[in-house]
Amino acid sequence: MLGDSKVIVTNQTGIHEKLNEVVQKHLSHEFKKPFQQHTKQAFEEIDLVVQKFDGEIILDACCGVGQSTRLLAQQNPNALVIGIDKSAHRINRNIDEVIANDGVSKVDNYYLIRADLNDFYRLVLAAKWSVGRHYILYPNPWPKSKHLQRRWHGSAVFPQIIQIGQQIILRSNWLLYLEEFKQAVEIAGLSGEINAFTSEQPLTPFEAKYQASGQQCWQLTVNPLKAL
Ligand SMILES: C[S@@+](CC[C@H](N)C(=O)[O-])C[C@H]1O[C@@H](n2cnc3c(N)ncnc32)[C@H](O)[C@@H]1O
């Protein structure tokens, strides 16, 4: 419910002590896990659209119900906005409930794709999509120390993530997540900036509920990206 979000609890006292080691390992080893068929197929379908499109592609990774995808499409009418989430439940909820309730007028320059980003990111990079902005809004925080490798900066696909887009915009209500991501991009030779922010029109349901609960939201901007 809006306004009753719990504050993140973690057993970490600061940046994870294994962050550097884990990031270095992933930067120096190719991620070779085979692609899941459903993500490969979803990618091939949207790739046909992307290859015909001549303009900015905006990625909305972990888009949940896709509210941010539609808002970004509305705010950027010349762009093609692609929201990706692995949860069929969330992506499909969009169709029934959210379109009617989130106040976004009809836009058609967006797609919502059900796919696992661990595979999808690698396919996007290999296909050389011309991504402008790459949003990752309120990813699952995985706040337990033992779950470092489930956070995007601790994942094997991190080297691909940071090569996608002219700019990555990552938001969370857990500052430590952004501090770790920032440190991870610095290990890869990039830089980023973290700011506290409040938005008058929240981009996502998670952003809306954190703000309604009085929690500070944070944004990390990484820019510009380069090939590693
Ligand atoms: C905390 S929710 C945030 C959703 C939305 N961005 C928002 O702010 O309302 C995180 C989302 O990330 C998605 N997600 C987590 N891991 C993923 C993966 N490997 N591939 C695709 N989506 C993933 C989850 O299904 C979930 O919808």
The ligand as an SDF file (V2000), in Angstrom:
LIG
                    3D

 27 29  0  0  0  0  0  0  0  0999 V2000
   11.4940   -3.7180   -7.2090 C   0  0  0  0  0  0  0  0  0  0  0  0
   10.7480   -4.0720   -8.7540 S   0  0  0  0  0  0  0  0  0  0  0  0
   10.7190   -2.4580   -9.5180 C   0  0  0  0  0  0  0  0  0  0  0  0
    9.7980   -2.3800  -10.6810 C   0  0  0  0  0  0  0  0  0  0  0  0
    9.6790   -0.9740  -11.3150 C   0  0  0  0  0  0  0  0  0  0  0  0
   10.9130   -0.5370  -11.9110 N   0  0  0  0  0  0  0  0  0  0  0  0
    9.2120    0.0560  -10.3020 C   0  0  0  0  0  0  0  0  0  0  0  0
   10.0470    0.8540   -9.8640 O   0  0  0  0  0  0  0  0  0  0  0  0
    8.0260    0.0330   -9.9630 O   0  0  0  0  0  0  0  0  0  0  0  0
   12.0990   -4.8770   -9.6020 C   0  0  0  0  0  0  0  0  0  0  0  0
   11.6970   -5.5300  -10.9010 C   0  0  0  0  0  0  0  0  0  0  0  0
   12.8410   -6.1160  -11.4950 O   0  0  0  0  0  0  0  0  0  0  0  0
   12.4470   -7.2840  -12.1810 C   0  0  0  0  0  0  0  0  0  0  0  0
   13.6220   -8.1390  -12.3900 N   0  0  0  0  0  0  0  0  0  0  0  0
   14.4440   -8.6340  -11.4280 C   0  0  0  0  0  0  0  0  0  0  0  0
   15.3970   -9.4030  -11.9920 N   0  0  0  0  0  0  0  0  0  0  0  0
   15.1750   -9.3920  -13.3340 C   0  0  0  0  0  0  0  0  0  0  0  0
   15.8120  -10.0200  -14.4490 C   0  0  0  0  0  0  0  0  0  0  0  0
   16.8570  -10.8330  -14.2800 N   0  0  0  0  0  0  0  0  0  0  0  0
   15.3220   -9.7870  -15.6810 N   0  0  0  0  0  0  0  0  0  0  0  0
   14.2320   -8.9960  -15.8560 C   0  0  0  0  0  0  0  0  0  0  0  0
   13.5830   -8.3850  -14.8340 N   0  0  0  0  0  0  0  0  0  0  0  0
   14.0410   -8.5880  -13.5970 C   0  0  0  0  0  0  0  0  0  0  0  0
   11.4050   -7.8880  -11.2510 C   0  0  0  0  0  0  0  0  0  0  0  0
   10.5580   -8.8080  -11.9290 O   0  0  0  0  0  0  0  0  0  0  0  0
   10.6690   -6.6460  -10.7570 C   0  0  0  0  0  0  0  0  0  0  0  0
    9.5440   -6.3570  -11.5580 O   0  0  0  0  0  0  0  0  0  0  0  0
  1  2  1  0
  2  3  1  0
  2 10  1  0
  3  4  1  0
  4  5  1  0
  5  6  1  0
  5  7  1  0
  7  8  2  0
  7  9  1  0
 10 11  1  0
 11 12  1  0
 11 26  1  0
 12 13  1  0
 13 14  1  0
 13 24  1  0
 14 15  1  0
 14 23  1  0
 15 16  2  0
 16 17  1  0
 17 18  1  0
 17 23  2  0
 18 19  1  0
 18 20  2  0
 20 21  1  0
 21 22  2  0
 22 23  1  0
 24 25  1  0
 24 26  1  0
 26 27  1  0
M  CHG  2   2   1   9  -1
M  END
$$$$
